[in-house]
Amino acid sequence: MATIDSALSGSLAAYLACSCGYDCRIVFSMEENIDDPTASVVLLQDIGTHDDVY
């Protein structure tokens, strides 16, 4: 099960991250959907091991 972490810091401060396995991280942001302001869009920034994405 994926878990959402706190917002990241430094050069990744605009993003969130979640784990998707033992050593797999997804870095993403949540943005407003311009076609439907009541919905959000998930924008994937990076996926890989902890060392790959940070």
Backbone hydrogen bonds, N-H to C=O, Kabsch-Sander energy under -0.5 kcal/mol:
donor,donor_aa,acceptor,acceptor_aa,energy
3,T,19,S,-0.7
5,D,17,A,-3.2
8,L,15,Y,-2.5
12,L,9,S,-1.5
13,A,10,G,-1.6
15,Y,12,L,-2.2
16,L,28,F,-3.5
18,C,26,I,-2.0
19,S,3,T,-1.2
20,C,24,C,-2.5
21,G,24,C,-0.5
24,C,21,G,-0.9
25,R,48,G,-3.5
26,I,18,C,-2.8
27,V,46,D,-2.9
28,F,16,L,-2.4
29,S,43,L,-1.9
31,E,29,S,-0.5
31,E,41,V,-3.1
33,N,36,D,-0.5
33,N,39,A,-2.1
34,I,32,E,-0.7
36,D,33,N,-0.6
39,A,36,D,-2.7
41,V,31,E,-3.3
43,L,29,S,-2.8
43,L,41,V,-0.6
44,L,42,V,-0.6
45,Q,27,V,-3.0
46,D,27,V,-1.7
48,G,25,R,-2.0
53,V,49,T,-2.1
54,Y,50,H,-1.7
